[in-house]
Amino acid sequence: FTPKDTSIHYYPSKHQSINGQILNMQSNTNRPQSSHTSTSWSSDSGEPCGTGNKWAPRLLKECARAISEKDSSKIHHLLWMLNELASPYGDFDQKLAAYFLQALFCKTTESGQRCFKTLTSVAEKSHSFDSARKLILKFQEVSPWTTFGHVASNGAILEALDGESKLHIIDISNTLCTQWPTLLEALATRTDETPHLKLTVVVTANIVRSVMKEIGQRMEKFARLMGVPFEFRVISVLNHLGELTKEGLGIQEDEAIAVNCIGALRRVEVEERGAVIQMFQSLRPKIVTIVEEEADFSSSRHDFVKCFEECLRFYTLYFEMLEESFVHTSNERLMLERECSRNIVRVLACDDINEGECERRERGSHWCERLKEAYSQVRFSDDVVDDVKALLKRYRTGWALVLPQGDDHHSSGIYLTWKEEPVVWASAWKP
């Protein structure tokens, strides 16, 4: 049995036009107009109609249970059935089946690590600045999935560093500096003297390293255009965040520090997360911003069925969002789905030990428990919340902002929801 043939997240409106200046600098490429599919939603289940009869989740869960129970006959039968039905170019259920089938096959054959390395190598070979630029701009045009965290974090950072003359932002995100053009513009338009900004980008993903030189050149050019004194540094020699040290960051005594982590902490081994958070604290930052996707692949990582069901739940939401946001034949959508397929293999079919970064998300409430041991929360101001609300109004219906309720709410920060399901969590902290 061999499965069938079965990837970066720049700002919209005002924000997108600024990012476009960075991405399109010295380029005349026009962005395509937004277009959407017409998937409708059932009133009782909250699941999309017109995307098949939802056979894929049922078969996938049954196969996961068979793998957990080591029922080889049932495993072989279900994998064969899924392989006949699945297609990465088909309808919603066929796509879902294709990407999870790959992970189930790898889990069964214990080939997850080899498959993940192969998929990553293929993606890296086809990765370029131009392909990254097109993907980022299109994704931010149709979805606030990434820009939500950018707007919230930028607002908190600007308020925390207000009045400081030398700023040092440590960006740990692997997001190709997509949130910084609007921050540079905000600094350039301050009423007081424009501060000096040092941006240190910590890169741990090979696929990002390959384009950072060009990103740095464009960031420096945009900073000159904005009239902001700017220094750009890249740290790309790390295998994982546990190797990061205060000395390696080149921090000066007279700098006001901000640490920005977007999708970074989930890539740290679960047992090492406390130490990384403590290391951030040792930098004595004015602010630490954390943005993570709202899923739990950590507490259930030793229970394959539970981990599979949570992975299926989260990525079903993500694929449904892509289904509604992109046309069916969108190449950008296919690239994003393939990026997810690598992550699904990483979560379900790879051991975390000695394999560099992991892919172990935790929910906002779990991150809060960890972070409160070293930090106190910073509530997002009304101005920041208004900026996020204004951002979401630029997108189609279905997106919403959820704020914590009361001082004793179990989770700090704010949530981006899609069809009333929380998908991204943003928060701000200080030592």
C-alpha positions as CSV (number, residue, x, y, z in Angstrom):
1,F,0.0,0.0,0.0
2,T,1.3,3.4,-1.0
3,P,-0.7,6.6,-0.4
4,K,-1.5,8.9,-3.3
5,D,0.4,12.1,-3.9
6,T,-0.9,14.2,-1.4
7,S,3.8,26.4,2.1
8,I,4.5,31.4,4.9
9,H,2.1,33.5,6.6
10,Y,2.6,40.2,5.1
11,Y,-1.1,43.0,6.4
12,P,-4.6,44.1,4.7
13,S,-6.0,47.5,3.7
14,K,-3.7,50.1,5.2
15,H,-1.6,47.4,6.9
16,Q,-1.4,45.3,3.8
17,S,-0.4,48.3,1.5
18,I,2.5,49.0,3.9
19,N,3.6,45.4,3.8
20,G,3.2,45.4,0.1
21,Q,5.8,48.2,-0.1
22,I,8.3,46.0,1.7
23,L,7.4,42.9,-0.3
24,N,7.0,44.6,-3.6
25,M,9.8,47.1,-3.3
26,Q,11.5,47.2,-6.7
27,S,8.7,45.0,-8.0
28,N,5.6,45.9,-10.1
29,T,3.7,42.7,-9.5
30,N,0.0,43.4,-8.9
31,R,-2.0,41.5,-6.3
32,P,-5.0,39.6,-7.4
33,Q,-8.5,40.7,-6.3
34,S,-10.0,38.8,-3.4
35,S,-12.5,36.1,-4.4
36,H,-14.2,33.5,-2.2
37,T,-16.0,30.2,-2.5
38,S,-19.7,30.0,-1.7
39,T,-19.7,27.3,0.9
40,S,-22.9,27.6,3.1
41,W,-23.2,26.6,6.7
42,S,-25.8,24.5,8.4
43,S,-27.6,26.1,11.3
44,D,-27.5,23.2,13.6
45,S,-24.0,21.7,13.3
46,G,-21.9,24.7,12.4
47,E,-20.3,22.6,9.7
48,P,-20.0,23.6,6.1
49,C,-22.7,22.3,3.7
50,G,-21.8,21.3,0.2
51,T,-18.4,19.8,1.2
52,G,-19.4,16.1,1.0
53,N,-21.3,14.1,3.6
54,K,-18.5,14.5,6.2
55,W,-17.3,10.9,5.6
56,A,-13.6,11.8,6.0
57,P,-13.6,12.6,9.8
58,R,-15.5,9.3,10.5
59,L,-13.1,7.1,8.5
60,L,-10.0,8.9,9.8
61,K,-11.0,8.6,13.4
62,E,-11.9,4.9,12.9
63,C,-8.4,4.4,11.4
64,A,-6.7,6.2,14.3
65,R,-8.5,3.9,16.8
66,A,-7.5,0.9,14.8
67,I,-3.8,2.0,14.9
68,S,-4.1,2.6,18.6
69,E,-5.5,-0.9,19.1
70,K,-2.9,-2.4,16.7
71,D,-5.7,-4.1,14.6
72,S,-3.6,-4.7,11.5
73,S,-6.5,-6.1,9.4
74,K,-8.7,-3.1,10.1
75,I,-5.8,-0.7,9.6
76,H,-5.0,-2.1,6.1
77,H,-8.7,-2.0,5.1
78,L,-9.2,1.6,6.2
79,L,-6.0,2.8,4.7
80,W,-6.9,1.2,1.4
81,M,-10.4,2.8,1.6
82,L,-9.1,6.2,2.4
83,N,-6.5,6.0,-0.3
84,E,-9.2,5.2,-2.9
85,L,-11.3,8.2,-1.8
86,A,-8.7,10.8,-0.9
87,S,-7.3,13.5,-3.2
88,P,-5.4,16.8,-2.4
89,Y,-7.2,18.3,-5.4
90,G,-10.7,17.1,-4.6
91,D,-13.5,18.5,-2.5
92,F,-13.3,19.3,1.2
93,D,-13.5,15.7,2.5
94,Q,-11.1,14.4,-0.1
95,K,-8.5,17.0,0.9
96,L,-9.0,16.3,4.6
97,A,-8.6,12.6,4.0
98,A,-5.5,13.0,1.8
99,Y,-3.5,15.1,4.3
100,F,-4.4,13.0,7.3
101,L,-4.0,9.7,5.4
102,Q,-0.4,10.6,4.9
103,A,0.1,11.0,8.7
104,L,-1.7,7.8,9.5
105,F,0.3,5.8,6.9
106,C,3.5,7.2,8.4
107,K,2.4,6.3,11.9
108,T,1.6,2.8,10.9
109,T,4.9,2.2,9.1
110,E,6.9,4.2,11.6
111,S,8.2,6.4,8.7
112,G,7.1,9.7,10.1
113,Q,10.5,11.3,10.6
114,R,11.8,10.2,7.2
115,C,8.6,11.5,5.5
116,F,8.7,14.8,7.3
117,K,12.3,15.4,6.3
118,T,11.5,14.6,2.7
119,L,8.4,16.9,2.6
120,T,10.5,19.7,4.2
121,S,13.3,19.2,1.8
122,V,11.0,19.4,-1.2
123,A,9.3,22.6,0.2
124,E,12.7,24.2,0.8
125,K,13.9,23.5,-2.7
126,S,10.9,25.2,-4.2
127,H,10.9,28.1,-1.7
128,S,11.9,31.6,-2.9
129,F,11.3,35.2,-1.9
130,D,8.8,35.7,-4.7
131,S,6.8,32.6,-3.9
132,A,6.8,33.6,-0.2
133,R,5.7,37.2,-1.0
134,K,2.8,36.1,-3.2
135,L,1.6,33.6,-0.6
136,I,1.8,36.0,2.3
137,L,0.1,38.9,0.6
138,K,-2.8,36.7,-0.6
139,F,-3.3,35.0,2.7
140,Q,-3.4,38.3,4.5
141,E,-5.8,39.7,1.9
142,V,-8.4,37.0,2.6
143,S,-7.8,36.1,6.3
144,P,-6.9,37.8,9.6
145,W,-5.3,34.6,10.9
146,T,-1.8,36.1,11.1
147,T,-2.6,39.9,11.0
148,F,-4.7,39.5,14.2
149,G,-1.6,38.7,16.3
150,H,0.5,41.4,14.5
151,V,-1.9,44.2,15.2
152,A,-2.3,43.2,18.9
153,S,1.4,42.7,19.5
154,N,2.5,45.9,17.7
155,G,0.0,47.9,19.8
156,A,1.2,46.5,23.1
157,I,4.9,46.9,22.1
158,L,4.4,50.6,21.0
159,E,2.6,51.4,24.2
160,A,5.2,49.7,26.4
161,L,8.2,51.4,24.7
162,D,6.6,54.8,24.3
163,G,9.1,57.6,25.1
164,E,12.1,55.4,24.9
165,S,14.9,56.5,22.6
166,K,16.6,53.2,21.9
167,L,14.4,50.2,21.1
168,H,15.5,46.6,20.7
169,I,12.8,44.2,19.5
170,I,13.8,40.5,19.6
171,D,11.5,38.8,17.1
172,I,11.2,35.1,17.5
173,S,8.6,34.1,15.0
174,N,9.8,32.7,11.6
175,T,7.2,35.0,10.0
176,L,9.6,36.9,7.7
177,C,9.2,40.3,9.5
178,T,5.6,40.6,8.3
179,Q,4.4,42.7,11.2
180,W,7.2,45.3,11.3
181,P,6.4,47.7,8.4
182,T,3.4,49.2,10.2
183,L,5.4,49.5,13.4
184,L,8.1,51.4,11.6
185,E,5.5,53.7,10.1
186,A,4.1,54.3,13.6
187,L,7.5,55.2,14.9
188,A,8.1,57.5,12.0
189,T,4.9,59.5,12.7
190,R,5.4,59.9,16.5
191,T,5.2,63.5,17.7
192,D,8.5,63.3,19.7
193,E,11.9,62.4,18.3
194,T,12.0,59.2,16.2
195,P,13.7,56.5,18.3
196,H,16.5,54.2,17.1
197,L,15.2,50.7,16.4
198,K,17.3,47.5,16.5
199,L,15.5,44.5,15.3
200,T,17.0,41.1,16.1
201,V,15.3,38.3,14.2
202,V,15.8,34.8,15.6
203,V,15.4,32.2,12.9
204,T,15.2,28.5,13.6
205,A,13.5,27.2,10.4
206,N,15.6,26.4,7.4
207,I,12.8,27.4,5.0
208,V,13.0,30.9,6.5
209,R,16.8,31.3,6.6
210,S,16.9,31.1,2.8
211,V,15.1,34.4,2.3
212,M,16.2,36.5,5.3
213,K,19.0,38.3,3.4
214,E,16.5,39.8,1.0
215,I,14.0,40.5,3.7
216,G,16.7,42.3,5.7
217,Q,17.6,44.4,2.7
218,R,14.0,45.4,2.1
219,M,13.4,46.2,5.7
220,E,16.5,48.5,5.8
221,K,15.3,50.2,2.6
222,F,11.8,50.8,4.1
223,A,13.3,52.1,7.3
224,R,15.3,54.7,5.4
225,L,12.2,55.6,3.5
226,M,10.3,56.1,6.8
227,G,13.3,58.0,8.3
228,V,13.7,55.6,11.2
229,P,17.2,54.9,12.5
230,F,17.4,51.2,12.0
231,E,19.6,48.2,12.7
232,F,18.8,44.7,11.4
233,R,20.3,41.5,12.8
234,V,19.6,37.9,12.1
235,I,20.5,35.0,14.4
236,S,20.1,31.8,12.3
237,V,22.6,29.4,13.8
238,L,20.3,27.9,16.3
239,N,18.7,24.5,16.1
240,H,16.1,25.3,18.7
241,L,15.2,28.1,21.1
242,G,16.8,26.4,24.1
243,E,20.2,27.4,22.6
244,L,19.4,31.1,22.7
245,T,21.3,33.1,25.3
246,K,21.3,36.7,26.5
247,E,24.9,37.2,25.4
248,G,24.1,36.0,21.9
249,L,21.4,38.6,21.5
250,G,23.8,41.5,21.9
251,I,21.7,43.5,24.3
252,Q,23.0,46.9,25.4
253,E,22.3,48.4,28.8
254,D,20.6,51.6,27.4
255,E,18.1,49.6,25.2
256,A,14.4,49.2,26.0
257,I,13.7,45.5,25.2
258,A,10.6,43.9,23.7
259,V,10.4,40.1,23.1
260,N,7.9,39.1,20.4
261,C,7.0,35.4,20.0
262,I,4.5,34.5,17.3
263,G,4.0,30.7,17.0
264,A,7.5,30.2,18.5
265,L,6.9,28.6,21.9
266,R,5.0,25.7,20.5
267,R,8.2,24.6,18.8
268,V,10.0,24.3,22.1
269,E,10.1,20.9,23.7
270,V,7.3,20.8,26.4
271,E,9.8,20.0,29.1
272,E,12.1,23.0,28.1
273,R,9.4,25.7,27.9
274,G,9.8,26.8,31.5
275,A,13.5,27.4,31.0
276,V,12.9,29.4,27.8
277,I,10.4,31.6,29.5
278,Q,12.8,32.2,32.3
279,M,15.5,33.1,29.8
280,F,13.2,35.8,28.4
281,Q,12.7,37.1,31.9
282,S,16.5,37.4,32.3
283,L,16.6,39.9,29.4
284,R,14.6,42.3,31.6
285,P,12.2,43.2,28.8
286,K,9.6,46.0,29.0
287,I,7.1,43.7,27.3
288,V,6.8,40.1,26.1
289,T,4.1,39.4,23.4
290,I,3.0,35.8,22.9
291,V,0.7,34.7,20.0
292,E,-0.2,31.0,19.6
293,E,-2.8,29.0,17.8
294,E,-5.5,27.7,20.0
295,A,-5.1,23.9,20.1
296,D,-3.7,21.3,22.5
297,F,-1.2,18.8,21.0
298,S,0.7,18.6,24.3
299,S,-1.4,17.2,27.1
300,S,-2.5,14.3,24.8
301,R,0.7,13.6,23.1
302,H,1.0,10.2,24.7
303,D,-2.5,9.2,23.8
304,F,-2.6,8.8,20.0
305,V,-6.4,8.8,19.6
306,K,-7.0,11.9,21.7
307,C,-4.1,13.7,20.0
308,F,-5.4,12.7,16.6
309,E,-8.9,13.9,17.4
310,E,-7.7,17.3,18.6
311,C,-5.4,17.6,15.5
312,L,-8.3,16.7,13.3
313,R,-10.6,19.2,15.0
314,F,-8.1,22.1,14.7
315,Y,-7.1,21.5,11.1
316,T,-10.7,20.9,10.0
317,L,-11.3,24.4,11.2
318,Y,-8.3,25.7,9.4
319,F,-9.1,23.9,6.1
320,E,-12.7,25.1,6.3
321,M,-11.4,28.7,6.7
322,L,-9.2,28.2,3.6
323,E,-12.2,26.6,1.8
324,E,-14.2,29.8,2.3
325,S,-11.4,32.2,1.8
326,F,-9.8,31.0,-1.5
327,V,-11.1,29.9,-4.8
328,H,-11.0,26.1,-5.3
329,T,-8.1,26.3,-7.8
330,S,-6.0,28.7,-5.8
331,N,-2.3,27.8,-5.8
332,E,-1.8,29.8,-2.6
333,R,-4.4,27.7,-0.9
334,L,-2.7,24.5,-2.0
335,M,0.6,25.7,-0.7
336,L,-0.9,26.5,2.7
337,E,-2.6,23.1,2.8
338,R,0.7,21.4,2.1
339,E,2.3,23.3,4.9
340,C,-0.4,22.0,7.2
341,S,0.2,18.5,5.9
342,R,3.8,18.6,7.0
343,N,2.7,19.8,10.4
344,I,0.2,17.1,10.7
345,V,2.8,14.4,10.0
346,R,5.1,16.2,12.5
347,V,2.4,16.0,15.3
348,L,1.0,12.6,14.6
349,A,3.9,10.5,13.2
350,C,7.1,11.9,14.6
351,D,8.8,11.5,17.9
352,D,10.0,14.9,19.4
353,I,13.2,13.5,20.8
354,N,16.4,14.6,19.0
355,E,14.6,16.0,16.0
356,G,15.0,19.7,16.5
357,E,11.8,21.7,16.8
358,C,8.5,20.1,17.8
359,E,5.0,21.1,16.9
360,R,3.3,20.9,20.3
361,R,0.6,23.6,20.6
362,E,-1.1,24.4,24.0
363,R,-4.2,26.4,24.6
364,G,-4.1,30.0,25.9
365,S,-5.2,28.9,29.4
366,H,-2.2,26.5,29.6
367,W,0.3,29.1,28.4
368,C,-1.1,31.5,31.0
369,E,-0.3,28.9,33.7
370,R,3.3,28.8,32.6
371,L,3.7,32.5,32.0
372,K,2.2,33.6,35.3
373,E,5.1,31.9,37.1
374,A,7.5,34.5,35.7
375,Y,5.4,37.4,34.5
376,S,2.3,39.5,35.2
377,Q,-0.2,40.0,32.5
378,V,-0.6,43.2,30.5
379,R,-4.1,43.9,29.5
380,F,-4.5,45.2,25.9
381,S,-5.6,48.8,26.0
382,D,-8.9,50.0,24.6
383,D,-6.9,51.6,21.7
384,V,-5.3,48.2,20.8
385,V,-8.6,46.4,21.1
386,D,-10.2,49.0,18.8
387,D,-7.4,48.5,16.2
388,V,-8.0,44.7,16.2
389,K,-11.8,45.3,15.8
390,A,-11.2,47.6,12.9
391,L,-8.9,45.0,11.3
392,L,-11.6,42.3,11.5
393,K,-14.2,44.5,9.8
394,R,-12.1,44.3,6.6
395,Y,-12.8,40.6,6.3
396,R,-15.9,38.6,5.5
397,T,-18.3,37.6,8.2
398,G,-17.4,34.8,10.5
399,W,-14.4,36.4,12.3
400,A,-14.7,37.9,15.8
401,L,-12.7,39.1,18.7
402,V,-13.3,37.6,22.2
403,L,-12.0,39.4,25.3
404,P,-11.4,37.8,28.7
405,Q,-14.4,38.2,31.1
406,G,-13.5,39.7,34.5
407,D,-10.3,39.8,36.5
408,D,-10.5,36.2,37.5
409,H,-10.9,34.8,34.0
410,H,-8.7,31.7,33.7
411,S,-7.0,32.9,30.5
412,S,-5.4,36.3,29.9
413,G,-5.2,37.8,26.5
414,I,-7.6,38.0,23.5
415,Y,-8.9,35.4,21.1
416,L,-9.6,35.5,17.3
417,T,-12.5,33.2,16.6
418,W,-13.7,31.7,13.4
419,K,-17.4,30.7,13.2
420,E,-17.4,31.1,17.1
421,E,-14.5,28.7,17.5
422,P,-11.2,30.2,19.1
423,V,-8.3,29.7,16.7
424,V,-5.6,32.2,17.7
425,W,-4.7,33.6,21.1
426,A,-2.7,36.8,21.7
427,S,-1.3,38.1,25.0
428,A,1.2,40.6,26.5
429,W,3.3,40.2,29.6
430,K,5.9,42.0,31.7
431,P,8.4,40.6,34.3
